[in-house]
Amino acid sequence: MARTLPSLKLVGAAALVSVIAGVLVSHECGRAAESRLVRVTPASVEMMQLLRDEHGLMADMIKVEVANEERAALSGIDRD
């Protein structure tokens, strides 16, 4: 009889966690339905061009950083 007691506690704890998780999930699902009602205006042409320019600058910066790291690795310089 003493061996079944921990398993009953475990089942009870699992049931409690399951109920709490169910409440949380159903609450979040209700919020997701509300968020679908939000209308989003498309970005303007100018904003999209600004985003493309920014992405291009980031790509150029990453390419320069990679080239610098390769150059440092070839010359045996540890930058850290």
N, C-alpha and C positions, 0 to 999 in steps of 0.2 A: 504494500500500500504506500510505503514511503517513496518508492520509485516513481509512482504515477503523479505525485504532487508537483515536482518541478515541471513535468510536461504540461500539467494543467495550467500552471502559472505562465508557461511559455505560450500556450494557446490563447490564454486570456490577454497577454501582452500583445500578441500578434493581432488579435481581433480588435483591440483598442487602436493599435497603429493603423490597421486597415480602415477603421471608421474615420479616424482623423484624416488620413490620406484622401479618402473619398470626399469628405467635406471640403478639403482644400482644392481638390481637382474640380469639383462641381462649382466652387466659387470662382475659380480661374476661368472655367468655361463660360460662365455668365459674363465675365469681363471681356472675353474674346469676342463675344457676340456684339457687345456694345461698341467695341473698337472698329468694327466693320462699317459702322455708320459714318465714320469720319471721312469727309471729302478732302482729297489732296489735289492741289493745283499743280499741274505739270511745271517743271522748271523752264525758265525762259531760255531763249537761244543764247543770250549773253552769259547766263549762269552756267550753261552746259559748256560753252567755250572756255570759261574761267576754270571749270573743273578739268577739262582736257589739258589746258595749259599747266595746271597744277600737277596733274599726273605725269605730264612730260617732264617737268622739272624734277619731280621725285625720281623718275626713271633715270634721268641723266645723273642725278646725285648718287644713286645706287651704283650705276656703271662706273663712275669715277672712284667710288669707295672700293669696289671690287678690284679695279685696276691697281689702285694704291696698295691694297692688301696683297695682290699677286706680285707686284713689284717688290714689296717688302719681304715676301716669302722667298723670292728668288735671290735677293741680296743677303738673306740671312738675318735681317733686322727683326727683332721681336718688338712689336708696337705696344704690347701690354705692359 
